[in-house]
Amino acid sequence: MRQQYSREFRMIAVLCLTAGLCLAGDRKIARDLESLPANGVAEVVVQYTVEPKEAHIKKAKDCGAEKRKVLTAGNAIVYSVPVQSLAAIAADPEVAYISPDRLVRPSSFETARATVLADIAQNSGWDGQSIVVAVIDSGIYGSHPDLKDSQGNSRVIYSENFVPGTTTTSDQFGHGTHVAGLIAGNGASSTGGYAITTIAGIAPKVQLVSLKVLDAAGNGSDSNVILAIDRAISLKKKFDIRILNLSLGRPVYESYKTDPLCQAVERAWKAGILVVVAAGNDGRNNLFATNGYGMISSPGNDPYVLTVGATRTLGTPSRMDDAITSYSSKGPTAIDHLVKPDLVAPGNRQASLMTLGVYFSANYPANLIQLSEYTTFKSAFPSLSYYSLSGTSMATGVVSGAAALLLEKSPKLTPDQIKARLMKTASKTFPAYTTATDPITGQVFTSQSDIFTVGAGYLDVMAALNSTDTATRNATSPAVRYDAASGNVFFVADSGAVWGTGAVWGTGAVWGTGAVWGTGAVWGTGAVWGTQTLQGFGAVWGTGAVWGTGAVWGTSSKSSLTSLATVTSGEQISIAIYGDK
C-alpha cells in the first residue's frame, strides 16, 4: 500500500512539471502561474483593458503565443503561451490580467466540512487536538497519509481485531477507513500547489482507536460488536476515549431495554463515552406499508445514543438547497416508539479515504474519484487516496468529528450535554417536502421534513461551538404516543430528561415549532399525519408486524450486523450492503 501511495505522489510531481500552470513575477500574472517551469507552455486567459484588436493579437503572437479563442464579452483572448513569454505579454500596458484557463467541472462528490461550517471551526483553531475517538467498524488503514500527524506517525494509536478467522486488524472492506477519514482525515493527499479542493474530515487532529468487527464483506455479529464496545470501555482510561462511532446496525427485534446490543452501548454511555450511531439506510423500505417510517436500526434505537440520519448537499456549501436522503431511515423506533434520528448530517456521496484493493475499491469503480476532480491535472487517472460512499454511516462520522470539536473546546462536557447541545443548535430550516427519483426505475420517493425524518435538525458545528447551554439532566431521546381520539401524536412526558425543563430545553426549542410540528401536539391535525395513503395513521401506528406482538421484522430469525453504507450515484441506490442476510 505504501508503495502505491508513493507512486501517486510521484505521478503528481511529474504532472506538476508538465501540466503548465504558473510563473513568478508581475502582479498582472495570477499567483497560480508562478511555479511553472520556464520551458513549459500554458493555456491562459489574457484580459485587456480595451476590446482586443488584431494589433493586440499580433503583439502576443510576436511573443510566441497562439490564439485559441476570443472571449468577446470579457475583452479577453485565450492563448497557448510559452511560460517564459508571459512576462513580455504582461508588459503590454493594455493587458489587464493573465490567468490560467482553469479547469471548471461539476462537483461529482460532496464534502461535509463547509456545509456544517466545520471549515470555519477549523480556521478558528478547533481541530480535535487531544481527543480520541474509537471506531468500531471494518478496521482502519492507519498508514494512509491523511491519518498521520505532522511527525509522520499514524494517528491510529490502537487497533484490535474481533473478527473470527483472521488476525489482521487492517481494513479489508474499506468502510472503516472511509468513516475514519470523515472524522479525522487531514487532507494531506489533497493539499499543495496542485490541489483545488482539500478532502478532509471534521476534526483533522483527532486520534483514533480502531476496533475491527466487520469482515472483508462488511458482515459482523452482535457478539463481536459487544466485545468491541466493552473493550472501548476498558480502554477509556488508558486512551481517554470520549467518543464511540458505530456506523453499523441491524434490524430491531426487541425493545432496547432487552436488546443486548443496546445494553452494550448504554454501558459505554454510563462510562462517560458519547456513542454516535447510524440511523440506517431503510428510508425507501415499504415492506410494512410505512414508507420507511419505523425503520431505525439497532443500536440506533437506543435513547441514550446520538442517532444520525443522512442529508444530500447537492455539491454546494450552502444548506439552503439540501434535503434528507430518500434512503435515510425514519423513526419512530420499532416497539419503543422513540423519536429518532436525533439529528441529520451530510452523508450522500461523501469523499473520504480509500483503502486500495479491498471490497469497495475493487467492486465499485464508479465510486472512484478522479485526480482531475480535486487537482488541476486534466488526466483520467483515478485517485489512489480517495473514494466516494453514501449512507448514514458517513453522516455518523461527520457528527463524531463535530462532537470531538466540542470536547476540544469544552473538555468537561458529558455525553448528554454534547448530545443536547448538538440537537438544540441544529438548524431547523428544511423544505416541507423533497423528492428523489431513482434514475434506473424512475420511482419517485417523497421525503417529509418531520421529526421522525430530520430529528432535531441539521448539524451546525459553529452554532454548537458558540453555544453555552449546558444540560443538567439526561438527553434520552423521547418517546411519543398516538392519541386515536384526537388523531395527534404527543411526546411522552419524562421529568428526568432535559427536554422537560422549560423553555431553554423544551421540545419547541430543540425540535422546532410552527405548522410543520403542529400546535400542542407534535404533528397537529394537518397533512403531516393525515389519513392519505402516504402518511396514514394506520400505516405507522397500526397493529401490523412493525408494532404488533409478533416478529417485528417478519419471519426471518437471523440477521447480520453490517455497515450502514450505500453505493450510490446521486440518489440512486445500486446496492445496499446491510440488512437481513
C-alpha positions, -999 to 999 in steps of 0.1 A, spaced: 0 0 0 28 24 9 44 20 -25 11 27 -42 7 60 -24 43 69 -32 35 62 -69 6 87 -67 29 113 -53 55 107 -80 28 109 -106 16 142 -92 52 155 -92 55 146 -129 22 162 -138 32 194 -120 62 197 -143 42 191 -175 7 205 -168 17 241 -173 2 262 -145 23 291 -130 52 317 -133 67 342 -108 68 379 -115 44 407 -125 13 415 -105 -7 411 -137 1 374 -136 -20 351 -115 -4 335 -85 -11 300 -96 11 306 -127 41 313 -105 57 278 -102 57 267 -138 90 256 -154 103 282 -178 104 258 -207 67 249 -203 36 260 -222 5 274 -205 -31 278 -216 -40 313 -204 -68 338 -204 -55 373 -212 -78 401 -202 -74 435 -219 -84 470 -207 -99 476 -241 -116 454 -267 -86 435 -282 -79 441 -319 -56 424 -344 -27 446 -331 -30 430 -297 -31 395 -311 0 403 -332 19 415 -301 11 383 -283 20 362 -314 53 380 -316 59 367 -281 52 332 -292 15 330 -282 -10 311 -303 -46 323 -302 -72 297 -291 -104 315 -287 -118 350 -282 -140 358 -252 -157 389 -266 -178 398 -236 -149 399 -213 -124 417 -236 -102 386 -233 -84 361 -255 -73 326 -247 -37 318 -258 -13 290 -257 18 307 -244 54 297 -237 58 302 -199 89 323 -205 69 347 -226 42 355 -200 61 385 -186 66 400 -220 28 397 -228 20 412 -194 43 442 -202 17 454 -227 0 484 -210 -34 473 -223 -31 438 -208 -51 439 -175 -45 404 -162 -33 369 -171 -46 338 -155 -47 300 -163 -75 287 -184 -86 268 -152 -104 236 -154 -141 240 -144 -161 209 -136 -193 198 -120 -189 186 -84 -190 148 -87 -186 143 -50 -196 162 -19 -177 173 12 -194 180 45 -169 204 61 -183 236 46 -220 225 48 -218 220 86 -195 250 90 -166 228 102 -142 247 79 -149 279 98 -144 260 131 -110 247 118 -100 281 107 -108 293 142 -83 268 156 -106 238 165 -93 206 150 -99 179 176 -64 180 191 -61 156 221 -95 140 215 -97 102 210 -125 86 190 -130 48 190 -143 35 157 -160 1 157 -161 -9 121 -141 -29 95 -107 -16 107 -87 14 97 -58 17 72 -37 36 96 -8 42 72 -29 64 50 -11 98 47 -42 116 58 -43 98 91 -7 108 101 4 136 123 30 163 115 58 139 125 46 112 101 32 90 128 -2 73 124 -29 88 145 -45 54 148 -30 47 182 -45 13 189 -60 -15 168 -76 -48 177 -94 -74 157 -127 -91 168 -135 -109 135 -132 -147 137 -109 -164 113 -85 -136 108 -58 -120 129 -53 -88 109 -65 -55 121 -63 -39 87 -94 -28 68 -102 -55 43 -136 -39 34 -129 -2 30 -157 11 51 -139 18 84 -111 38 67 -137 59 49 -156 67 81 -123 74 99 -114 99 72 -147 118 76 -140 120 113 -102 128 113 -87 130 78 -63 159 75 -63 163 37 -26 156 33 -31 138 0 -51 167 -14 -31 197 -2 -5 216 -21 0 237 -53 -18 212 -75 -49 209 -53 -81 228 -59 -101 210 -32 -89 197 1 -107 165 11 -105 165 48 -126 154 78 -142 174 105 -116 170 132 -82 166 115 -61 161 146 -82 136 163 -65 103 174 -83 70 166 -88 37 183 -97 10 157 -118 -20 168 -124 -43 139 -158 -62 139 -167 -63 102 -151 -88 78 -140 -84 42 -176 -85 30 -188 -60 56 -206 -85 79 -203 -89 116 -223 -101 146 -238 -87 178 -214 -106 200 -183 -93 183 -196 -57 184 -205 -61 220 -169 -73 227 -155 -43 209 -178 -19 228 -167 -34 261 -131 -32 250 -135 5 243 -149 9 278 -119 -9 293 -95 13 272 -113 45 281 -90 54 309 -58 44 291 -65 64 260 -91 89 273 -117 77 248 -145 102 247 -165 92 216 -175 59 201 -185 58 164 -208 30 153 -216 33 116 -233 -1 116 -265 -18 127 -292 -44 121 -330 -46 123 -348 -42 157 -361 -74 171 -370 -64 207 -372 -34 229 -339 -15 236 -345 -25 272 -336 -61 264 -316 -59 232 -280 -69 242 -265 -45 216 -284 -16 231 -274 -27 266 -238 -26 255 -240 10 241 -257 20 273 -227 7 292 -205 29 272 -228 58 279 -226 51 316 -188 50 314 -189 86 301 -185 79 263 -207 96 237 -220 69 214 -228 81 179 -248 56 158 -261 54 122 -298 55 118 -298 30 89 -305 32 52 -341 18 50 -359 51 43 -371 36 10 -383 3 26 -420 0 24 -422 -37 34 -448 -28 61 -466 -1 42 -449 26 63 -430 44 36 -398 40 55 -411 50 89 -403 28 119 -371 16 102 -344 29 125 -317 2 131 -303 -11 163 -284 1 183 -296 35 169 -329 28 185 -314 32 220 -325 65 237 -290 71 252 -271 72 219 -269 100 194 -286 86 162 -277 102 129 -296 104 96 -282 115 62 -287 145 40 -276 152 5 -259 185 -1 -261 188 -40 -224 196 -40 -228 231 -26 -216 245 7 -250 261 14 -276 243 34 -304 261 16 -306 235 -12 -300 205 10 -325 177 16 -329 145 35 -317 115 15 -346 92 5 -328 62 20 -321 76 54 -341 55 79 -370 72 97 -385 69 132 -402 63 154 -383 33 166 -400 -1 164 -416 -13 196 -405 16 218 -417 44 196 -388 68 203 -381 99 184 -352 91 161 -330 101 143 -317 127 168 -303 149 140 -290 147 105 -257 155 87 -243 152 52 -240 116 41 -246 114 4 -217 108 -20 -191 118 6 -155 118 -5 -131 103 21 -102 79 25 -98 48 3 -82 15 11 -68 1 -21 -76 -33 -34 -104 -41 -9 -141 -47 -14 -153 -12 -22 -125 0 -44 -123 -34 -62 -160 -39 -68 -174 -4 -74 -150 15 -97 -178 41 -104 -172 54 -70 -135 61 -76 -126 98 -75 -105 111 -104 -74 131 -98 -89 158 -120 -118 162 -96 -96 177 -68 -64 188 -86 -55 209 -116 -45 178 -136 -65 172 -167 -60 135 -166 -82 104 -164 -62 88 -136 -82 77 -106 -71 88 -71 -52 64 -51 -63 82 -19 -100 90 -20 -132 73 -27 -169 82 -26 -196 65 -5 -231 73 7 -251 64 37 -260 72 73 -225 57 81 -209 87 65 -232 112 83 -223 94 116 -186 100 110 -193 137 104 -212 140 137 -185 122 156 -160 147 143 -182 176 153 -185 161 188 -147 160 190 -145 197 183 -170 204 211 -149 183 235 -117 201 225 -133 234 234 -151 222 265 -134 190 278 -158 187 308 -189 182 287 -207 149 294 -222 127 266 -257 140 274 -245 176 273 -228 171 239 -259 154 225 -283 180 238 -262 209 226 -258 194 191 -295 188 189 -306 222 202 -282 242 179 -291 221 148 -306 241 120 -344 237 119 -348 250 84 -359 224 59 -382 223 29 -415 207 39 -412 180 13 -385 169 -11 -384 142 -38 -358 120 -53 -361 99 -85 -344 66 -90 -327 70 -124 -330 33 -131 -366 25 -121 -380 60 -124 -396 56 -90 -402 89 -71 -396 90 -34 -411 117 -13 -395 127 20 -412 149 45 -392 170 69 -409 158 100 -395 150 134 -391 113 125 -371 121 94 -348 150 104 -350 148 142 -339 180 159 -324 193 126 -293 197 106 -259 196 123 -244 231 127 -208 229 141 -203 266 147 -237 271 164 -228 242 187 -193 256 194 -208 291 202 -235 277 225 -231 279 263 -262 260 271 -254 231 294 -279 204 301 -283 194 337 -303 162 331 -300 133 307 -307 137 270 -325 105 263 -345 106 231 -381 110 240 -409 85 233 -441 95 215 -477 83 217 -505 83 192 -538 96 205 -566 79 185 -593 103 199 -576 135 187 -556 120 158 -525 136 172 -490 124 182 -476 136 215 -443 135 233 -444 113 264 -435 134 294 -403 124 311 -394 145 341 -359 130 342 -349 143 307 -336 177 299 -363 183 273 -389 187 301 -371 215 319 -387 246 304 -382 270 275 -344 266 271 -346 228 267 -383 224 258 -395 204 228 -401 236 209 -365 248 213 -350 215 203 -373 202 176 -387 234 163 -421 250 162 -446 261 137 -470 245 113 -448 215 105 -448 205 141 -484 213 150 -497 232 180 -499 214 212 -491 181 196 -461 170 176 -479 169 143 -512 186 147 -542 175 126 -530 187 92 -514 169 62 -483 157 81 -502 129 98 -535 129 78 -553 99 65 -539 99 30 -520 69 18 -486 84 22 -488 93 58 -518 75 71 -521 67 108 -529 31 101 -496 26 83 -473 39 110 -494 33 141 -513 2 131 -512 -32 147 -493 -50 120 -459 -66 121 -439 -35 130 -459 -26 161 -476 -59 169 -465 -85 194 -452 -110 168 -419 -110 149 -410 -74 144 -394 -79 110 -414 -108 96 -404 -144 99 -367 -142 95 -348 -155 125 -313 -143 117 -298 -110 108 -263 -99 101 -249 -68 117 -233 -49 89 -221 -15 78 -246 12 70 -233 24 37 -248 26 3 -230 27 -30 -249 54 -48 -247 77 -78 -267 108 -67 -299 94 -51 -297 60 -70 -291 30 -48 -274 4 -68 -266 -19 -38 -275 -17 -1 -249 -36 19 -267 -41 51 -298 -58 65 -310 -94 65 -285 -119 52 
